[in-house]
Amino acid sequence: MRISHLLGDHYKEWPSEATLKSHGFLLKGGYIRQVAGGIYTLLPPAKRIADKIEQIIREEMDAIGGQEVLFPVVLPGELWEESGRYESVGSELLRFTDRTGHRMLLGMTHEEAAVHLARTEARSYLKYPFMIYQIQTKFRDEARSRGGLIRVREFTMKDAYSFHTDQEDLDRYYHICLQAYRRIFDRVGLPEVIDVKSDTGMMGGSVAHEFMLLCDDGEDTICLCPECGYRANMEVATGILASNPDVGTQPAEEAPTPGIEDMEGLQKFFDLPLSRMIKSVVFTREDNGKPVVFFLRGDLEVNEAKARRLAGTELLPRVGSEEDGLAYGYIGPVGFPYDKVEVYFDRSLEGERNMLAGANRQDVHIKGVDMTTLPVKEYADVAKVNEDMLCPVCGKAHIDLKNGIEVGNIFQLGAKYTAAMKMTYVDKDGKSKTPIMGCYGIGVGRLLASVIEASHDDYGPIWPYAIAPWQVHICAIRYSDEAVRRMAEELYDKLQKAGFSVMLDDRDVSAGIQFADADLLGVPARVIVSPKNLKENEIEVKTRDKSHAERLPLGDDVAERVAKLIRGWYL
C-alpha cells in the first residue's frame, strides 16, 4: 500500500470529542469516522486490523469444534416473544414494524436465533454436544455511547452458542472456551487480560465470567485480592466487612432532627461514624412502578446489580411521592410499613445494635436501634465492596479496586432459552429432553480499541505484530531523490514478495510529517531510507516501540537481511 493512495486524513490536533486514548488515536490516525452517535465507519487501517482479529478468533473457535454460521441481523419479534425478552428488554432493543405490519427487531444478541436454528437441526442426542458461532453486525440502542469503539450502538461481534445434554458436559466445554479466550487475547497482544466472575444480567443463567483489561480509563470496577488471587466484577463481588465495636444496647429513643435528611448532616449532628447509622435507599420497580426499599449500613453504598437481582426486575432511582406513604429522608426499619412496601436488608446490619435510623416521620430519627428486635426474615448481600473489606476467600488481605474494560464474556445459560422456546431432543432411551446452553461473546471493535488502550505512547498506537494493519512501514525521506526512490521501491517490492504486508510513504514531505504519520499508523517495523543514510551506504531499521534499532549496510541482499531481522524480532 502506498500512503499517497491511502484513504483517511491524519489530524494534527487531538480531537476535542475524544475521551479515551483509543478514541483520539482512531480519529486522529484516520482509522474511524463517526456516522451517527455510536455508529462508525472503519477506514482501511481499522478494517485490516479487524479482519486479523476476526481471523484469530475464527481459528480458535474452529480449534475447539465450533461451526461457523451466519444469523440474520433483522429478526422477527415472535422469536423474542418466545424467550420472553421482547417485552423484558428495555429500549436498547430496537423494534420496528415492516411494511406488512410484522413486528421486527435488530439483533443485539442472538440466543433466540441460535435456538431457532438448533431446535430443527439437533433433534437427536447423537448431534450433541455442538457449538455454533458467527461474526456478525449487531445493534444495541445504547443510551450512553461514548469512547469511540469502546461503547457503541452498532458493532461487530463474535457470539458462540454451545448445546449440551447435561451440566457436566457444559462445565467441561465452558472451561475449554475459557482457555480458548485466553489464547485469543494472548494472540492479539493482550496477555494481561484477566477473567473475573460477573453478573449474568439480561442474558440470564447461573454462571458468567468477563474478561477484563485492567486500565485506568476503564468503566468497570474489578475487585482483586493481592494475596490469593480472588477477582470479581463489582457487580457480583463480595467482601468481609468488619463489624462495629460492641457498644452495648440502650433503649430506643426518638431524637428531633429538623431538616437533616442526609447521612453527612446526621454524622455532624450526632457526632457518630457513618457505620453506626442505617441508610435507606429507595428504587422504583420497572415492572410495576412500585417502590422498593433497601436498608444497609451508613458507610456503604447499594450495589445496583445485586439489588436488581434481589428484586427480579430493573430498578430506577425513585423520586419521593406522598402517595408512597414513606417519609423520604427519614425512612428507617422501626415502624416501617412492612406489609405495604417491599424491603430488603443488607447483611452489614445483621446483629448490629445501638444504631441510628430514620423514625419514618418528618424531622425525627431514632437512636439505639437494635436489629435483633426487628422483623427481619433474612439478610442479603446488597452492598458494594470497598477497600476496607477483606477478601471473602482467604480473609487475609484487603480488596484492591481496579478499573477495567470488558473485552469478552462467557455465560452458562442452562435451559433459560431452550425451555422457553420448547427446544427438545430425543435421548438414547427415546425420551424427549431439553438441552442446556452456554454462550460466548467477543466484540471485535472494542477489542481493537482496547489494544490501543494497552499499547500506545504519546504519538500513537503500537500495534502488536499479529494484528497490525501492515507489518513494515518504509519511510522514504525525500522520495523525489532518485536514489531514495529506487531503494525504497526495491525494498517495497522485495519485502512484499517475501510475504510481508508493507506500507510505503511515497510522499515528498518532510521527515517530521512522515514520522508523525508512521507513529499514528503504529506499524511494528519501520525502514528509513534517506539521502543521509544512503550517503553513509546504509539504511535504518527500527521497531515502533523503540525496543530495537539496526543500521544495515547496503548490498544486493539488503532486503533479505531486513526480512530476516524483522522475523527475528517478531516471529
N, C-alpha and C positions, 0 to 999 in steps of 0.2 A: 504494500500500500504506500502510495506517495502522499505525504501530508498536504501537498498543494491540492490534491483531489478530495481530501477528507472533509466530509460534511460536518459542520458544527464549529462555531466560533469559540475561541477561548477568551474569557473575560480577564481583564487586568485587576479589577477591583473585586473585593469579596461581595457576594450577593447579599443585599440587605435582608432578604426574607429567610436566609439560611440560619437555622438554629443549631444544627449539628455539623460537625466537620464533614461527614459524608455528604450531607445535603449541599453544603457550599462547594466542595470539590466536584461533585457531579454536575452542578450547574456551571461552575467556572471552567471546568475542563471539557465541556461540550459532550457530556455523557447523556444527559436527560434534558427535556424541555416540558414544562407544565402545559397541559391542555385545559384542565379544569382542576378544581380543588381535589387533591388526592389522586389525580389521573395524569400520567406522564407518558410521553413518547420516549423510547430508548433510541438514541443515536448509535451509529456503528460501533464505537468502542464499548459501550454498555451492552449492546446486543451480542457482541463477540464474547464478552465475559459471561453473560447469562447463559449463552449456548454451552460454554465449557462447564459451568456449574451444573447445568441440566445433564450433561453427558456423564459427569462424575456420579450424580445421583442415580441416573439410569443404570449405570454399570453396577452400583452397589445394590440396587433393588433387584436387578436381574440375578445377581450373585446369590441372593437369599430366596430365589424361587419366585420372584414377582413376575406377573404377566401384565404387560402394558396394554391399557385400553384408553379410550377417549370418550368421556361423557359429554353430553351437551352442556353449553353454558346456560341456555334457556330451558327451564323445566316446567312441567305442568303443576299447578298448585295442589292438585289432589294427591300427588306423591308426598308432599309435606303435610298434608292433612292426615294421611295415614299414620305418619310418625307423631303427629301432634304438634309439630313445630311451626306449622303455617300460622297459627294464632299465638303460640307462646313466645316465638322470637319477635323482638321489637322491630323498630323502624330500620335497623341495619339491613334487614331483608327487603330487597327492592321488589315489590309486587306490581304487576300491571295487568291490564286486560288486552288481549289481542283483538283483531278486527272481527272475530266471530263471537266475542264476548266471553271467551275462555280465560279463566284466571291463570296467569303465568308468573314466573319469577326468574330472577337472575341468580344462579347458583353461587352461594358464598362458601359452601362446603357441599360434599356430595355423598354423604351417608345414604340418603334415600335413593339416589341414583344407583349406588353400588348394590343395595339390597334388591332394587327393582331388577337389575340385571342378573344377580346371583340366584334369585329365587326361581328363575326359569331355566337356569343353566346348571344348577348344582342340586338336583333332586335326590341324588343317591349318596350314601356315605362314602362310596368309592371315590368321589370327587374331592373329599376333604383330607387334610386341610389345604387351603389355597389362598393366595394373595393376589389381588389385582391393584394396579396403580395407574395414575395418569399424571401428566404435567400439563396443566390447563389454566386458562384465564378464569378468574373468579371476580365477583364484585360484592363488596360489603359496604353499605352506605354509612361509612364510618363518620360519626359526628365530630371527631377530633383528628382529622387527617392532618399530619404535620411531619416535619423532619425528613422531607423528601421521600425516599423509598422505604423508610423505616415504618411509617404508618400511612397507608394509602387506602383508597377505595377500590380501585381496580388493580389486580395483582396476578402474577403467575405463581402457581403453587404446585408442588408435588404432593398429592394426597394418595395414600395407600390404604387398603381395607383387607384385613385377613379374616377368614371364616374358619371356625373350629367346631368340633363336636363335643369338647369338654374343656373345663377350666385348666386342667393340667397342660393340655396342648397349647392353649392360649398363653399361659405363663411361659412356656418354653419358647414360643415364637416371639413373644413380646421382648424377651431377653435378647434374642437373635437380632431383632430390629434395633434395639437399643445399641448393640455393638456395631451394627451397620451405620447408625447415625454417627457414632464416634469416629468411624473411619471416614465418613463423608466430610465431617468438619476438619479432620486432620488433613485430608487431601486438598481441601480448598484453602488451607492456610490458617485455620483457626483451631489449633490443637488445645488452646486454653479453654475452650467451651466446656462447661460442666453440666451434668444433668441433675435436676432437682425435682423433688416431689411438688406437685402443683394441683390447683383446683381443676375439677373436671368441667366447670362452667356449663355453658349451653350444650356442650357435647354430651354430657351425662356420663354414666359409667362409674366404676368404683376405684380405678387406679389411673393415675396420669403422671407423666413426667414432662417437664420442659427442659430444653437445652438452652443454657444461658451463657452469653458472652459478658463477662464482668467488664463493666465500662462505666466511667464516671457520669456520662451523659445518659445512661440507660434509664428507662422509665419504670422498670420493675425493681422491687426490693427483694434481695436474696438474703436469707438468714443462714449464717455459716458458723460452725463450731471449729475453732482453731485446734482443738485437742483431738477430737475423734472423727472429724470429717462430716458430721451431720450437716445436711444442707436441704433447704426447702424454700419455695416461694413464700413470701409474706402471707399470701392468701391462705395457706394451709399450715404454716409453721406454728409450732408450739414451743413453749419455754417454761422453765421452772421459776416461779415468782416467789421472792422472799416474803414471808408473812410479816404483818405488822408486829412490833413488840407487844407482848401481853400487858395491857394497861388495866386489866380488870374490867369490872362492869360498874355501871351506875344507872340509876333509874332514868328512864326516858323522860326528857324534859323539852318542852317547846321553847324556842328562842325567837324573838322578833328579829327579822332581817329585812327591814324596809328597803325595797328597791334593789336588793342584792340577788341577782339571778345567775351569775356566772361563778365558776369554781375559783378563779383568781380573787374575786371580790370576797368570797367566803373565807379563803385562806388568810387574807389580811384581817378580816373582821374577827375571826375566831383564833387567829394565830395557830392554825392547825396545818400539818402537812396534807397534801392532796390525797395521800394514801389512806388517810383516816376519814375520807368522805366517800359518799355513794353518789356516783354520777348516773344520770338518766339520759338516754339518747332515744329520740322518737323518730321513726320512719313511717312512710306510707306504703302499704302493700300495693303493688301494681295490679294484682289480680282483682281486688275488691275495693281498694281505696281506703281501707280502714287503717287506724294507727296500730303500730306495734312498738312496744317499749323494751329497751334493753338496759339493765342495771349492771354497773361494774364499778370497780374502784376508781376513785377520782384521778389517780395518776396514770390511768391507762386510756387508750383510745379503742373505739369499736373497730373491729376488722369487718368491713362491709361484706366481703366474700363469705366469711364464716356466718355472719348474720343472715345473709341471703339463703345459705344452705339450711339454716335452722328454720327460717320462716317458710321455705319452699317456694319462694317467688322473688321476683326482682323487688328491690326496696328503693324508695326515693326519699330524700330529705323532706320532713314534714313541717309545714308552717302551722303555727298554733291556731286553733279554732275553738271558740266557746262551745261549739256543738260536741266536741270530743269529751267534755267533762273532765279535762285534765288541766291542772294549774301549771302551765308552762313556766319553766324557770324554778318551780318549787315541787316538782314531781319526786316522790320518794316511795319506798316499799311499805311504810307504815300507813295503814289506812288507804292503801291503793285499791282501786275498783277491779279486783282480780276477776270478778265474774263478768265484766263488761269489756275489758281491754286485754288483748294478747300481750304476754310479758315473758321475758327470759332473763335469767340471772347468770352472770359470768362467774366462773369458778374462783376468781380472785376474791369474791365475797364470802366464800364458804367458811364458816366458823368465826367470822370476824365479829368483834364486839366493840361497844363504845364508839360507834361511828356517827358521823353527821350526815343527815339526809333531809331532803325536802319533806314538808309536812302535808303536801297536797292542798295547801291553802296559800293564797297570795301573801307574800311578805313574812312567811313563817317557815322555820326549819326545826328539826328535832335533833337534839343531842342524845347520846347514849343509846343509839340503836343497836340492838343485839340480833344478829342474823339468825341465831338458833331459835328464836321465838317466832319467826315469821313463817307463813305457809308456803315455803319453797319446796316444790316437789323434787326438783333436780337442778344441778348446776351444770352449765355448758361452757365450752371454750368459745368465747366471743371476742376476746381482746387481741389487739395487735401485739406481736412480740416486740420487745425493745432490748436495748443493750444492757439493761440492768438484770435481765433474766439469764438464768443458767441453761446450758444445753439440756434438752429433755432426754437425751440418750445417755451421755456419760455423767452429766451433772457436775462436771469439773470446771468448765470454762464458761465465761460469759459469751453470749451470742454476738457475733460480728454482723453488721448490716452493710451490704454492698449493693450498688446499683448494677443492673444488668439489662441486656437486650435479649429478648426471646428470639432464637433463631430456628427453633423447631419444637415439635411436641408430639407425644405419643399417648394414646389412651387405651385402656381396656374398657370397651363399651358394654361387654356382656351381651345380654339379649334385649337391650333397650330398643333397638331398631328392628331387629329380626322378629321379635314377638309382636311389636306394634303393627308391623307390616305383614304379619302372618306368613313369614318365610319358614318353610319346613323342609326336611329331607327324610328319606326312609333309611333307618339304620339296618344293620345286618340281620336283625330279627324281624324285619318287616314293619317296625313301628315308626310312627311319624314323630319326629323330634324337631326342636327349634335350635338352630346353630347359634353360636355366640361369636362376637366380633372384636377385633382390635382395629384402631385407625392410627395413621402415622403421617404427619404433615411437615413440610419444609417450604417456606416462602423463598422463592428464588431471588426476587428483588431485594428483600430485606437482608438476605444472606450476603448479596453483593455489597450493599451499603455497610453491613456490619464488618466486612473485611476492611473497608476503609477506616472505620472507627478504631479497629485494632492495629492497622498498619498504614501509617502516614507520617509525614513530617510537616514542617511549616509550608512546604511548597506544593504538596500534592500527595496522591495515593502512592503506596509502594506495593504494587500487585505481586502476590505470590506467583511463581513461575507457572504453576499448573492452570491458572485461570486468567493470566494476563491477556489483554487484548492482542498484543503482539509480544514476541519473545525478545526481539532485538530491535533497537532504535538506532539508526545511523544518523548522526548529526553531521551534515556536510557544510562546514563553515566556509562561506564564500563559494557557494555552489557554482557561480559563474566562472570561477577559476577552472581552467581546463584540466589541470592535474587533479584537483579536488574532485571534480565531476567524474572523471574517468575512474579514479579509485573507488569513490562512493558507489558508482554504478556497478563496478566489478564485484564489490563486496555484496551489494544488494542482490545481484543475480546469483552468485555462488552460494550465499547463505540460504537463499530460498531453495535452491536445488539440493542443499544439504538437509532440508527438512524443517528449517526454521520459518516462523512467520515474522516478517520484517517490515518495519516502518522506516521509510526514508524521508528525511526532511530535505526536500529538493528546492527550498525557497532561498532566494538571495536576500536573506535578512540577517540581522546582527546575531552574534553568538549568544548574547543575552536573551534574545527572543527565542532562539532555538532551544536553549537550555531550559528556559521557563516553561515552554510548551512540552518539552520532554518530561519535565518533572510532573506536570499535570497529567500526562498520559501514563506515567508510572511504570513504563516498560522495564522489566528486570535488568536487561543488559543493554549498555549503551556503547556504541562505537563512535569515536570522534575522529573525523578526517578534516584537517585544516591545513592551510598553507604553511603554518609554522611547523606542524608535526611532519608534513611531507618534506620540508626543508631539512629536518633532522632525520629523515629516512625512517619514519615510524608512524604508527597510528596508536591511539589510546583506547583501551577497553576497560570499562568500569561497571560496577553494579549500581542500580538505582538506590540501594540502601547504604551505599558508600563503604560496604564491608570489604570490597576487593577493587583493585585497580592495577592494570598492567599496561606497559608500553611494549608493543611488538614491532620488531624491525620489519621493514617491507621485504617482499620476496614473492616468488611465484606461488608459494603455498600459504600466503598470509591469511587468506580466507579459511583455509583448512585449520590453521592454528587458532584463529578466532573461534571457530566452531568447537574445537577441542577444549579451549579454555572455558567457554560458556557451558559446555556439557559437564565439565569438571566442577563448575560452581553449583549447578542446579540439578544434575541428573546422577 
